[in-house]
Amino acid sequence: LGGTAYGPVDRDSAVSLVSNYPGVKDVVDNINVAPVSPMDDRIRLAEARAIYGAPQLNKYALDPAKPIRITVINGNVTLSGVVDTQSDKEVAGIRANGVSGVFKVVNNLQVPGAPAQSEK
């Protein structure tokens, strides 16, 4: 397992769910735990409101299979997931950069069929 959990309870929950899944014999826990930070929590909520508040992006909030994942660690934001179009990716990046208190945004959103680009 990998990624970032927002606390040890979330990490333990993910490991437990996967460990108890039928057929799973072993779980390698490579989940990072984000430091507890009220500022990061505020930014995470503001990011979700900014991104999902855009009319063309609110569809990603409604479909649990295709969310835009927002990770905030020490004021640095990472967007990940898959979006339908390059325009959706760009709008999400612009909206994410507009949130107060953010130091940096890394837009790792993927567009099916588009070549991968390195972030600036």
All heavy atoms as an XYZ file, in Angstrom:
880
protein
N       0.842     -1.179      0.000
C       0.000      0.000      0.000
C       0.880      1.232      0.000
O       1.939      1.242      0.621
C      -0.898      0.035      1.238
C      -1.934     -1.064      1.374
C      -2.656     -0.939      2.701
C      -2.915     -0.994      0.244
N       0.429      2.276     -0.665
C       1.183      3.522     -0.691
C       0.235      4.701     -0.638
O      -0.981      4.542     -0.584
N       0.803      5.872     -0.647
C       0.010      7.091     -0.600
C       0.203      7.803      0.715
O       1.147      7.538      1.463
N      -0.737      8.706      1.004
C      -0.664      9.498      2.221
C      -1.975      9.386      2.982
O      -3.042      9.557      2.408
C      -0.402     10.983      1.894
O       0.813     11.078      1.144
C      -0.280     11.820      3.152
N      -1.888      9.094      4.264
C      -3.054      9.050      5.144
C      -3.024     10.293      6.023
O      -1.962     10.844      6.296
C      -3.024      7.799      6.001
N      -4.181     10.707      6.478
C      -4.275     11.924      7.282
C      -4.219     11.646      8.770
O      -4.725     12.385      9.572
C      -5.531     12.713      6.908
C      -5.490     13.103      5.457
C      -6.388     12.591      4.557
C      -4.484     13.935      4.989
C      -6.318     12.920      3.216
C      -4.399     14.259      3.652
C      -5.319     13.751      2.781
O      -5.239     14.071      1.454
N      -3.585     10.566      9.133
C      -3.382     10.230     10.532
C      -3.159      8.741     10.671
O      -3.461      7.959      9.763
N      -2.619      8.330     11.813
C      -2.334      6.913     12.017
C      -3.595      6.043     11.981
O      -3.546      4.897     11.561
C      -1.655      6.857     13.376
C      -1.584      8.230     13.903
C      -2.169      9.166     12.904
N      -4.719      6.573     12.410
C      -5.961      5.806     12.394
C      -6.357      5.478     10.958
O      -6.754      4.350     10.652
C      -7.092      6.568     13.132
C      -8.428      5.863     12.962
C      -6.750      6.736     14.603
N      -6.251      6.470     10.055
C      -6.577      6.231      8.649
C      -5.632      5.193      8.038
O      -6.056      4.318      7.283
C      -6.503      7.523      7.844
C      -7.643      8.481      8.148
O      -8.620      8.053      8.800
O      -7.558      9.652      7.731
N      -4.345      5.304      8.357
C      -3.378      4.328      7.845
C      -3.712      2.932      8.351
O      -3.772      1.973      7.585
C      -1.952      4.696      8.239
C      -0.942      3.683      7.635
C       0.431      3.736      8.222
N       0.365      3.444      9.645
C       1.142      4.005     10.555
N       2.060      4.870     10.208
N       1.034      3.700     11.826
N      -3.940      2.816      9.659
C      -4.250      1.507     10.242
C      -5.530      0.925      9.655
O      -5.627     -0.275      9.416
C      -4.370      1.615     11.766
C      -3.050      1.960     12.428
O      -1.988      1.843     11.768
O      -3.078      2.354     13.615
N      -6.503      1.776      9.394
C      -7.757      1.325      8.811
C      -7.535      0.755      7.410
O      -8.067     -0.302      7.067
C      -8.750      2.486      8.763
O      -9.928      2.094      8.113
N      -6.743      1.458      6.594
C      -6.459      0.991      5.231
C      -5.718     -0.340      5.266
O      -6.060     -1.275      4.528
C      -5.648      2.036      4.476
N      -4.723     -0.452      6.125
C      -3.950     -1.694      6.230
C      -4.856     -2.834      6.688
O      -4.811     -3.940      6.141
C      -2.741     -1.522      7.180
C      -2.082     -2.861      7.483
C      -1.739     -0.545      6.580
N      -5.713     -2.569      7.652
C      -6.623     -3.594      8.162
C      -7.600     -4.059      7.089
O      -7.839     -5.264      6.931
C      -7.386     -3.049      9.368
O      -8.324     -3.999      9.821
N      -8.175     -3.106      6.350
C      -9.121     -3.469      5.293
C      -8.477     -4.383      4.261
O      -9.047     -5.403      3.876
C      -9.659     -2.214      4.606
C     -10.731     -1.442      5.351
C     -10.984     -0.108      4.683
C     -12.010     -2.248      5.418
N      -7.288     -4.011      3.816
C      -6.609     -4.798      2.788
C      -6.137     -6.131      3.366
O      -6.245     -7.171      2.713
C      -5.443     -4.002      2.165
C      -4.633     -4.859      1.215
C      -5.981     -2.778      1.434
N      -5.628     -6.132      4.566
C      -5.120     -7.365      5.189
C      -6.214     -8.420      5.336
O      -5.949     -9.616      5.248
C      -4.540     -7.071      6.567
O      -3.427     -6.226      6.465
N      -7.435     -7.969      5.584
C      -8.538     -8.894      5.815
C      -9.325     -9.221      4.550
O     -10.322     -9.929      4.611
C      -9.475     -8.327      6.881
C      -8.800     -8.281      8.237
O      -8.230     -9.265      8.681
N      -8.830     -7.133      8.870
N      -8.860     -8.720      3.404
C      -9.527     -9.013      2.137
C      -9.231    -10.458      1.739
O      -8.087    -10.910      1.857
C      -9.040     -8.042      1.055
C      -9.906     -8.031     -0.176
C     -11.079     -7.293     -0.204
C      -9.560     -8.774     -1.297
C     -11.877     -7.289     -1.323
C     -10.363     -8.775     -2.421
C     -11.528     -8.025     -2.428
O     -12.329     -8.031     -3.532
N     -10.243    -11.211      1.304
C     -10.015    -12.618      0.945
C      -8.904    -12.774     -0.099
O      -8.865    -12.060     -1.088
C     -11.363    -13.059      0.363
C     -12.365    -12.115      0.933
C     -11.636    -10.811      1.118
N      -7.992    -13.685      0.170
C      -6.916    -13.982     -0.763
C      -5.635    -13.204     -0.516
O      -4.590    -13.537     -1.062
N      -5.678    -12.157      0.299
C      -4.481    -11.365      0.586
C      -3.640    -12.113      1.608
O      -4.119    -12.483      2.678
C      -4.844     -9.954      1.101
C      -3.602     -9.212      1.569
C      -5.563     -9.167      0.024
N      -2.369    -12.346      1.251
C      -1.474    -13.094      2.138
C      -0.539    -12.180      2.919
O      -0.144    -12.491      4.027
C      -0.656    -14.086      1.326
C      -1.504    -15.161      0.674
C      -0.643    -16.123     -0.096
C      -1.406    -16.982     -1.012
N      -2.079    -18.082     -0.653
N      -0.184    -11.035      2.332
C       0.759    -10.138      2.988
C       0.508     -8.720      2.497
O       0.105     -8.515      1.352
C       2.200    -10.549      2.657
C       3.225     -9.806      3.487
O       2.895     -9.373      4.613
O       4.358     -9.645      3.011
N       0.745     -7.756      3.349
C       0.583     -6.347      2.999
C       1.862     -5.615      3.355
O       2.352     -5.721      4.478
C      -0.613     -5.708      3.754
C      -0.699     -4.227      3.469
C      -1.909     -6.400      3.383
N       2.409     -4.905      2.385
C       3.569     -4.049      2.630
C       3.031     -2.634      2.826
O       2.426     -2.059      1.930
C       4.563     -4.105      1.454
C       5.718     -3.148      1.703
C       5.063     -5.524      1.249
N       3.232     -2.091      4.006
C       2.702     -0.773      4.371
C       3.723      0.313      4.048
O       4.664      0.528      4.801
C       2.353     -0.765      5.859
C       1.846      0.585      6.334
O       1.671      1.503      5.518
O       1.628      0.721      7.559
N       3.534      0.971      2.918
C       4.357      2.123      2.543
C       3.543      3.407      2.579
O       3.805      4.337      1.822
C       4.953      1.918      1.143
C       6.020      0.854      1.130
O       6.752      0.688      2.105
N       6.117      0.119      0.040
N       2.543      3.455      3.438
C       1.684      4.630      3.555
C       2.383      5.662      4.429
O       2.823      5.360      5.540
C       0.317      4.265      4.168
C      -0.415      3.269      3.269
C      -0.526      5.513      4.386
C      -1.704      2.737      3.858
N       2.481      6.872      3.909
C       3.015      7.988      4.689
C       1.874      8.604      5.489
O       0.751      8.685      5.016
C       3.602      9.063      3.776
C       4.792      8.562      3.010
O       5.648      7.887      3.567
N       4.844      8.871      1.729
N       2.173      9.045      6.692
C       1.175      9.707      7.523
C       1.488     11.198      7.534
O       2.589     11.609      7.930
C       1.173      9.142      8.964
C       0.181      9.899      9.827
C       0.851      7.660      8.947
N       0.530     11.993      7.063
C       0.707     13.446      7.041
C       0.721     13.965      8.474
O      -0.015     13.468      9.333
C      -0.420     14.107      6.254
N       1.565     14.951      8.743
C       1.572     15.519     10.086
C       0.246     16.200     10.392
O      -0.389     16.759      9.500
C       2.721     16.536     10.048
C       3.006     16.773      8.614
C       2.510     15.602      7.846
N      -0.172     16.117     11.642
C      -1.408     16.776     12.058
C      -1.186     18.280     11.998
O      -0.239     18.800     12.589
C      -1.810     16.332     13.478
C      -3.040     17.084     13.942
C      -2.039     14.839     13.516
N      -2.043     18.958     11.231
C      -1.871     20.391     11.062
C      -3.213     21.058     10.792
O      -3.821     20.815      9.741
C      -0.920     20.669      9.887
O      -0.976     22.020      9.504
N      -3.676     21.910     11.711
C      -4.918     22.638     11.459
C      -4.832     23.500     10.185
O      -5.816     23.658      9.474
C      -5.091     23.513     12.702
C      -4.303     22.817     13.762
C      -3.153     22.164     13.055
N      -3.640     24.031      9.883
C      -3.469     24.848      8.676
C      -3.654     23.979      7.430
O      -4.343     24.383      6.490
C      -2.097     25.518      8.665
C      -1.870     26.402      7.447
S      -3.025     27.781      7.333
C      -2.249     28.917      8.437
N      -3.057     22.798      7.411
C      -3.234     21.900      6.271
C      -4.694     21.476      6.136
O      -5.210     21.367      5.023
C      -2.344     20.670      6.394
C      -0.883     20.954      6.071
O      -0.565     22.067      5.608
O      -0.055     20.043      6.291
N      -5.360     21.247      7.266
C      -6.782     20.894      7.220
C      -7.595     22.023      6.598
O      -8.494     21.782      5.787
C      -7.312     20.583      8.619
C      -6.737     19.296      9.198
O      -6.188     18.484      8.425
O      -6.833     19.118     10.427
N      -7.285     23.265      6.963
C      -7.986     24.411      6.398
C      -7.734     24.505      4.899
O      -8.658     24.706      4.100
C      -7.538     25.722      7.068
C      -8.330     26.943      6.559
C      -7.593     28.261      6.759
N      -6.332     28.353      6.068
C      -6.194     28.626      4.762
N      -7.234     28.776      3.983
N      -4.996     28.718      4.224
N      -6.482     24.318      4.493
C      -6.138     24.382      3.066
C      -6.832     23.258      2.303
O      -7.378     23.473      1.221
C      -4.606     24.331      2.869
C      -3.961     25.621      3.382
C      -4.255     24.104      1.399
C      -2.442     25.593      3.408
N      -6.843     22.058      2.868
C      -7.474     20.908      2.206
C      -8.953     21.189      1.944
O      -9.469     20.941      0.853
C      -7.307     19.661      3.086
C      -7.632     18.364      2.415
C      -7.289     17.156      3.309
N      -5.873     17.098      3.636
C      -5.349     17.369      4.833
N      -6.126     17.705      5.847
N      -4.058     17.297      5.036
N      -9.645     21.739      2.930
C     -11.058     22.065      2.775
C     -11.246     23.178      1.750
O     -12.128     23.106      0.884
C     -11.659     22.464      4.125
C     -13.134     22.796      4.132
C     -13.960     21.620      3.627
C     -13.572     23.186      5.543
N     -10.397     24.209      1.811
C     -10.486     25.313      0.848
C     -10.196     24.829     -0.571
O     -10.826     25.269     -1.539
C      -9.521     26.431      1.245
N      -9.241     23.907     -0.709
C      -8.927     23.339     -2.024
C     -10.130     22.574     -2.580
O     -10.482     22.711     -3.754
C      -7.717     22.405     -1.952
C      -6.400     23.102     -1.765
C      -5.922     23.845     -2.996
O      -6.525     23.723     -4.075
O      -4.924     24.574     -2.870
N     -10.740     21.743     -1.743
C     -11.901     20.979     -2.192
C     -13.020     21.912     -2.640
O     -13.640     21.695     -3.690
C     -12.388     20.046     -1.082
N     -13.259     22.959     -1.882
C     -14.312     23.918     -2.255
C     -13.964     24.632     -3.556
O     -14.826     24.835     -4.412
C     -14.522     24.930     -1.134
C     -15.222     24.339      0.055
C     -15.405     25.351      1.149
N     -16.151     24.766      2.268
C     -16.093     25.198      3.494
N     -15.330     26.230      3.809
N     -16.792     24.613      4.436
N     -12.709     25.027     -3.702
C     -12.291     25.750     -4.907
C     -12.368     24.850     -6.138
O     -12.888     25.242     -7.185
C     -10.872     26.297     -4.739
N     -11.848     23.638     -6.020
C     -11.802     22.733     -7.172
C     -13.194     22.222     -7.519
O     -13.655     22.357     -8.650
C     -10.827     21.572     -6.903
C      -9.392     22.123     -6.875
C     -10.967     20.481     -7.960
C      -8.360     21.153     -6.355
N     -13.873     21.647     -6.551
C     -15.186     21.065     -6.834
C     -16.257     22.124     -7.051
O     -17.329     21.829     -7.565
C     -15.602     20.100     -5.728
C     -14.744     18.857     -5.668
C     -14.220     18.405     -4.466
C     -14.463     18.122     -6.815
C     -13.443     17.263     -4.405
C     -13.683     16.974     -6.765
C     -13.180     16.556     -5.557
O     -12.415     15.417     -5.505
N     -15.958     23.367     -6.675
C     -16.894     24.462     -6.906
C     -16.907     24.946     -8.347
O     -17.823     25.651     -8.757
N     -15.905     24.582     -9.128
C     -15.881     24.947    -10.548
C     -16.928     24.095    -11.261
O     -16.926     22.869    -11.121
C     -14.503     24.699    -11.143
N     -17.821     24.709    -12.031
C     -18.902     23.949    -12.669
C     -18.426     22.731    -13.458
O     -19.044     21.676    -13.385
C     -19.576     24.977    -13.577
C     -19.289     26.293    -12.917
C     -17.923     26.137    -12.302
N     -17.323     22.859    -14.181
C     -16.881     21.720    -14.995
C     -16.199     20.633    -14.170
O     -15.992     19.531    -14.657
C     -15.985     22.178    -16.137
C     -14.543     22.469    -15.749
C     -13.752     23.041    -16.899
O     -13.816     24.227    -17.147
N     -13.030     22.192    -17.600
N     -15.869     20.929    -12.898
C     -15.173     19.948    -12.071
C     -16.059     19.300    -11.008
O     -15.656     18.314    -10.404
C     -13.965     20.593    -11.396
C     -12.905     21.176    -12.324
C     -11.786     21.814    -11.512
C     -12.361     20.123    -13.277
N     -17.257     19.833    -10.769
C     -18.070     19.271     -9.686
C     -18.509     17.841     -9.964
O     -18.841     17.108     -9.054
C     -19.241     20.165     -9.302
C     -20.248     20.341    -10.396
O     -20.280     19.602    -11.374
N     -21.085     21.346    -10.243
N     -18.447     17.409    -11.224
C     -18.777     16.008    -11.542
C     -17.816     15.037    -10.857
O     -18.180     13.916    -10.533
C     -18.773     15.775    -13.049
C     -17.413     15.973    -13.697
C     -17.496     15.879    -15.203
C     -16.181     16.317    -15.829
N     -16.301     16.492    -17.258
N     -16.580     15.476    -10.600
C     -15.604     14.602     -9.938
C     -15.923     14.439     -8.451
O     -15.532     13.441     -7.842
C     -14.187     15.127    -10.129
C     -13.793     15.188    -11.586
C     -13.716     16.406    -12.255
C     -13.533     14.031    -12.312
C     -13.376     16.471    -13.601
C     -13.199     14.083    -13.657
C     -13.122     15.306    -14.292
O     -12.792     15.365    -15.625
N     -16.624     15.376     -7.874
C     -17.041     15.264     -6.474
C     -18.206     14.291     -6.339
O     -18.378     13.668     -5.295
C     -17.444     16.623     -5.924
N     -18.999     14.151     -7.397
C     -20.193     13.311     -7.348
C     -19.908     11.850     -7.644
O     -20.690     10.980     -7.281
C     -21.229     13.836     -8.349
C     -21.667     15.281     -8.131
C     -22.578     15.736     -9.251
C     -22.336     15.435     -6.778
N     -18.805     11.556     -8.312
C     -18.484     10.185     -8.713
C     -17.350      9.652     -7.846
O     -16.189     10.002     -8.053
C     -18.086     10.152    -10.192
C     -17.861      8.746    -10.717
O     -17.903      7.788     -9.910
O     -17.641      8.609    -11.930
N     -17.658      8.797     -6.868
C     -16.601      8.310     -5.970
C     -15.527      7.484     -6.677
O     -14.446      7.300     -6.144
C     -17.357      7.467     -4.944
C     -18.666      7.154     -5.562
C     -18.964      8.230     -6.560
N     -15.814      7.015     -7.880
C     -14.814      6.242     -8.619
C     -13.806      7.136     -9.321
O     -12.746      6.675     -9.733
C     -15.503      5.340     -9.647
N     -14.117      8.424     -9.468
C     -13.221      9.331    -10.193
C     -12.999     10.645     -9.436
O     -13.209     11.720     -9.983
C     -13.831      9.652    -11.566
C     -13.841      8.480    -12.512
C     -14.500      8.841    -13.816
C     -13.797      9.978    -14.502
N     -14.333     10.302    -15.812
N     -12.551     10.587     -8.200
C     -12.329     11.854     -7.501
C     -11.002     12.495     -7.898
O     -10.103     11.834     -8.395
C     -12.274     11.427     -6.032
C     -11.646     10.071     -6.104
C     -12.223      9.441     -7.369
N     -10.927     13.783     -7.682
C      -9.633     14.477     -7.726
C      -9.130     14.418     -6.288
O      -9.748     14.969     -5.381
C      -9.787     15.930     -8.206
C     -10.266     15.951     -9.655
C      -8.463     16.692     -8.035
C     -10.590     17.341    -10.182
N      -8.040     13.696     -6.086
C      -7.503     13.556     -4.735
C      -6.612     14.751     -4.409
O      -5.746     15.116     -5.201
C      -6.760     12.228     -4.600
C      -7.730     11.044     -4.628
C      -7.055      9.708     -4.488
N      -6.132      9.367     -5.563
C      -6.500      8.932     -6.759
N      -7.764      8.810     -7.058
N      -5.609      8.631     -7.666
N      -6.818     15.313     -3.246
C      -6.104     16.504     -2.795
C      -5.298     16.131     -1.559
O      -5.860     15.755     -0.536
C      -7.095     17.635     -2.449
C      -7.974     17.963     -3.657
C      -6.346     18.873     -1.946
C      -9.217     18.768     -3.316
N      -3.974     16.216     -1.674
C      -3.094     15.939     -0.546
C      -2.410     17.242     -0.161
O      -1.880     17.941     -1.027
C      -2.030     14.891     -0.927
O      -2.693     13.718     -1.405
C      -1.158     14.527      0.260
N      -2.433     17.572      1.127
C      -1.787     18.789      1.615
C      -0.835     18.399      2.744
O      -1.256     17.808      3.737
C      -2.808     19.821      2.131
C      -2.097     21.098      2.581
C      -3.868     20.124      1.081
N       0.439     18.716      2.557
C       1.443     18.474      3.591
C       2.283     19.735      3.721
O       2.932     20.159      2.765
C       2.330     17.261      3.256
C       1.472     16.001      3.137
C       3.416     17.076      4.314
C       2.225     14.775      2.686
N       2.221     20.340      4.891
C       2.976     21.565      5.178
C       2.716     22.665      4.153
O       3.635     23.353      3.719
C       4.469     21.263      5.270
C       4.786     20.327      6.411
O       4.153     20.377      7.468
N       5.739     19.446      6.208
N       1.463     22.827      3.749
C       1.102     23.892      2.816
C       1.385     23.581      1.357
O       1.129     24.401      0.483
N       1.925     22.410      1.083
C       2.194     21.987     -0.295
C       1.085     21.048     -0.745
O       0.794     20.059     -0.070
C       3.556     21.294     -0.387
C       4.671     22.248     -0.037
O       4.919     23.214     -0.741
N       5.346     21.997      1.076
N       0.494     21.353     -1.888
C      -0.674     20.627     -2.385
C      -0.268     19.738     -3.553
O       0.471     20.171     -4.440
C      -1.763     21.621     -2.844
C      -2.954     20.898     -3.452
C      -2.196     22.514     -1.692
N      -0.773     18.512     -3.554
C      -0.605     17.612     -4.687
C      -1.990     17.161     -5.134
O      -2.789     16.697     -4.313
C       0.245     16.387     -4.328
O       1.518     16.827     -3.859
C       0.437     15.478     -5.530
N      -2.259     17.323     -6.425
C      -3.509     16.848     -7.013
C      -3.199     15.553     -7.750
O      -2.226     15.487     -8.510
C      -4.071     17.868     -8.004
C      -4.329     19.269     -7.474
C      -4.861     20.162     -8.589
C      -5.299     19.240     -6.302
N      -4.018     14.526     -7.541
C      -3.817     13.272     -8.257
C      -5.166     12.679     -8.622
O      -6.200     13.050     -8.068
C      -2.983     12.296     -7.421
O      -3.589     12.072     -6.168
N      -5.121     11.761     -9.566
C      -6.331     11.135    -10.062
C      -6.369     11.237    -11.573
O      -5.377     11.612    -12.214
N      -7.510     10.914    -12.134
C      -7.691     10.946    -13.579
C      -8.869     11.851    -13.894
O      -9.936     11.727    -13.288
C      -7.949      9.527    -14.140
C      -8.185      9.560    -15.632
C      -6.789      8.599    -13.791
N      -8.665     12.770    -14.841
C      -9.730     13.659    -15.297
C     -10.000     13.398    -16.773
O      -9.181     12.797    -17.467
C      -9.386     15.148    -15.047
C      -9.347     15.450    -13.557
C      -8.069     15.539    -15.686
N     -11.141     13.862    -17.246
C     -11.572     13.562    -18.609
C     -10.810     14.327    -19.684
O     -10.584     13.806    -20.770
C     -13.065     13.845    -18.768
C     -13.918     12.941    -17.891
O     -13.473     11.823    -17.571
O     -15.031     13.366    -17.523
N     -10.425     15.576    -19.387
C      -9.826     16.412    -20.425
C      -8.650     17.213    -19.885
O      -8.525     17.426    -18.669
C     -10.851     17.422    -20.991
O     -11.214     18.345    -19.944
C     -12.107     16.731    -21.521
N      -7.813     17.679    -20.801
C      -6.700     18.557    -20.436
C      -7.231     19.849    -19.818
O      -6.643     20.390    -18.891
C      -5.838     18.851    -21.668
C      -4.612     19.691    -21.384
C      -3.581     18.996    -20.493
O      -3.456     17.774    -20.508
N      -2.861     19.771    -19.698
N      -8.358     20.313    -20.316
C      -8.974     21.524    -19.768
C      -9.336     21.332    -18.297
O      -9.107     22.230    -17.473
C     -10.219     21.882    -20.579
O     -10.910     22.952    -19.985
N      -9.904     20.170    -17.949
C     -10.235     19.894    -16.547
C      -8.979     19.925    -15.680
O      -8.981     20.477    -14.584
C     -10.922     18.535    -16.405
C     -12.345     18.520    -16.949
O     -12.863     19.593    -17.329
O     -12.934     17.416    -16.991
N      -7.901     19.345    -16.180
C      -6.634     19.342    -15.442
C      -6.149     20.777    -15.210
O      -5.745     21.136    -14.106
C      -5.571     18.547    -16.203
C      -4.211     18.573    -15.534
C      -3.181     17.763    -16.283
C      -1.823     17.862    -15.587
N      -0.840     16.967    -16.163
N      -6.200     21.589    -16.251
C      -5.717     22.967    -16.137
C      -6.585     23.797    -15.203
O      -6.071     24.565    -14.386
C      -5.645     23.595    -17.525
C      -4.550     22.973    -18.376
C      -4.619     23.374    -19.850
O      -5.477     24.201    -20.225
O      -3.806     22.826    -20.626
N      -7.901     23.636    -15.293
C      -8.796     24.378    -14.398
C      -8.542     23.982    -12.950
O      -8.478     24.843    -12.070
C     -10.279     24.164    -14.793
C     -11.214     24.703    -13.727
C     -10.573     24.825    -16.140
N      -8.368     22.690    -12.688
C      -8.094     22.239    -11.317
C      -6.795     22.858    -10.799
O      -6.734     23.317     -9.651
C      -8.017     20.713    -11.266
N      -5.769     22.895    -11.637
C      -4.496     23.500    -11.231
C      -4.618     24.982    -10.945
O      -4.074     25.480     -9.953
N      -5.342     25.684    -11.787
C      -5.538     27.128    -11.595
C      -6.306     27.391    -10.309
O      -5.933     28.251     -9.509
C      -6.260     27.741    -12.814
C      -5.325     27.746    -14.021
C      -6.765     29.152    -12.502
C      -6.015     28.040    -15.346
N      -7.382     26.631    -10.092
C      -8.191     26.815     -8.884
C      -7.371     26.473     -7.634
O      -7.464     27.152     -6.620
C      -9.450     25.966     -8.960
C     -10.281     26.197    -10.200
C     -11.411     27.065    -10.156
N     -12.293     26.979     -9.045
C     -13.383     27.723     -8.962
N     -13.678     28.565     -9.930
N     -14.165     27.661     -7.919
N      -6.561     25.410     -7.713
C      -5.745     25.008     -6.566
C      -4.712     26.077     -6.218
O      -4.460     26.349     -5.047
C      -5.055     23.677     -6.851
N      -4.129     26.686     -7.229
C      -3.126     27.739     -6.998
C      -3.733     29.008     -6.420
O      -3.017     29.826     -5.859
C      -2.384     28.060     -8.299
C      -1.226     27.134     -8.537
O      -0.286     27.100     -7.764
N      -1.297     26.362     -9.616
N      -5.038     29.172     -6.546
C      -5.695     30.382     -6.054
C      -6.065     30.348     -4.584
O      -6.546     31.331     -4.041
N      -5.818     29.238     -3.904
C      -6.186     29.112     -2.499
C      -5.128     29.788     -1.625
O      -3.929     29.557     -1.794
C      -6.365     27.626     -2.104
C      -6.525     27.470     -0.607
C      -7.561     27.037     -2.838
N      -5.580     30.580     -0.707
C      -4.693     31.319      0.201
C      -3.935     30.363      1.123
O      -4.496     29.397      1.626
C      -5.530     32.279      1.042
O      -4.735     32.914      2.003
N      -2.655     30.644      1.323
C      -1.829     29.873      2.244
C      -1.082     28.718      1.609
O      -0.311     28.046      2.275
N      -1.301     28.492      0.318
C      -0.637     27.388     -0.374
C       0.748     27.830     -0.827
O       0.910     28.894     -1.417
C      -1.471     26.933     -1.595
C      -0.698     25.955     -2.451
C      -2.781     26.330     -1.137
N       1.749     27.004     -0.537
C       3.115     27.314     -0.968
C       3.375     26.841     -2.389
O       4.015     27.522     -3.172
C       4.141     26.675     -0.030
C       4.099     27.229      1.369
C       3.773     26.406      2.432
C       4.371     28.562      1.618
C       3.729     26.915      3.723
C       4.319     29.077      2.898
C       3.998     28.246      3.957
N       2.877     25.647     -2.716
C       3.178     25.054     -4.015
C       2.079     24.062     -4.362
O       1.544     23.390     -3.492
C       4.526     24.341     -3.922
C       4.963     23.580     -5.145
C       6.337     22.958     -4.878
C       6.523     21.692     -5.657
N       7.746     21.004     -5.320
N       1.762     23.986     -5.668
C       0.795     22.996     -6.152
C       1.493     22.127     -7.193
O       2.078     22.641     -8.148
C      -0.448     23.656     -6.779
C      -1.352     22.604     -7.416
C      -1.218     24.471     -5.748
N       1.438     20.817     -7.007
C       1.928     19.863     -8.000
C       0.692     19.203     -8.591
O      -0.057     18.535     -7.884
C       2.872     18.813     -7.374
C       3.273     17.777     -8.414
C       4.094     19.489     -6.779
N       0.476     19.424     -9.883
C      -0.705     18.903    -10.551
C      -0.341     17.584    -11.240
O       0.151     17.578    -12.360
C      -1.229     19.935    -11.552
C      -2.563     19.535    -12.135
O      -2.981     18.393    -12.045
N      -3.240     20.492    -12.746
N      -0.596     16.475    -10.552
C      -0.310     15.146    -11.093
C      -1.548     14.500    -11.707
O      -1.583     13.277    -11.878
C       0.249     14.227    -10.002
C       1.675     14.567     -9.644
O       2.406     15.167    -10.429
N       2.090     14.203     -8.445
N      -2.557     15.297    -12.013
C      -3.751     14.740    -12.636
C      -3.393     14.176    -14.003
O      -2.587     14.757    -14.732
C      -4.838     15.812    -12.772
C      -5.431     16.307    -11.454
C      -6.321     17.516    -11.691
C      -6.202     15.196    -10.772
N      -3.981     13.042    -14.327
C      -3.723     12.374    -15.600
C      -4.936     12.513    -16.511
O      -6.069     12.500    -16.045
C      -3.433     10.890    -15.358
C      -2.235     10.632    -14.475
C      -0.942     11.097    -15.107
O      -0.663     10.799    -16.260
N      -0.163     11.864    -14.358
N      -4.672     12.643    -17.806
C      -5.715     12.691    -18.821
C      -5.519     11.450    -19.696
O      -4.438     11.269    -20.257
C      -5.611     13.973    -19.674
C      -6.693     13.995    -20.748
C      -5.688     15.218    -18.798
N      -6.536     10.582    -19.794
C      -6.374      9.374    -20.602
C      -5.956      9.713    -22.035
O      -6.508     10.614    -22.659
C      -7.764      8.725    -20.586
C      -8.424      9.285    -19.375
C      -7.866     10.670    -19.201
N      -4.955      9.003    -22.527
C      -4.491      9.198    -23.895
C      -3.523     10.345    -24.085
O      -2.937     10.492    -25.148
N      -3.322     11.172    -23.065
C      -2.389     12.301    -23.181
C      -1.004     11.843    -22.727
O      -0.877     11.066    -21.786
C      -2.856     13.481    -22.324
N       0.061     12.336    -23.380
C       1.407     11.980    -22.931
C       1.664     12.583    -21.555
O       1.204     13.663    -21.246
C       2.322     12.591    -23.985
C       1.512     13.644    -24.662
C       0.074     13.235    -24.519
N       2.397     11.848    -20.731
C       2.751     12.349    -19.401
C       3.696     13.520    -19.525
O       4.599     13.523    -20.354
C       3.387     11.242    -18.577
N       3.466     14.555    -18.706
C       4.328     15.735    -18.719
C       4.944     15.908    -17.355
O       4.306     15.643    -16.348
C       3.502     16.995    -19.053
C       2.890     16.963    -20.426
C       2.036     18.206    -20.672
O       1.722     18.948    -19.781
N       1.674     18.416    -21.925
N       6.173     16.366    -17.319
C       6.796     16.655    -16.032
C       6.262     17.972    -15.527
O       5.992     18.887    -16.275
C       8.320     16.698    -16.171
O       8.699     17.708    -17.058
N       6.087     18.051    -14.210
C       5.540     19.253    -13.587
C       6.612     20.310    -13.404
O       7.778     20.018    -13.218
C       4.920     18.900    -12.233
C       3.724     17.995    -12.362
C       2.606     18.540    -13.246
O       2.290     19.728    -13.129
O       2.064     17.776    -14.047
N       6.176     21.535    -13.433
C       7.083     22.676    -13.236
C       6.975     23.182    -11.838
O       6.032     23.077    -11.185
C       6.731     23.787    -14.223
C       6.921     23.337    -15.637
C       6.421     24.375    -16.608
C       6.508     23.814    -17.995
N       5.739     24.447    -18.957
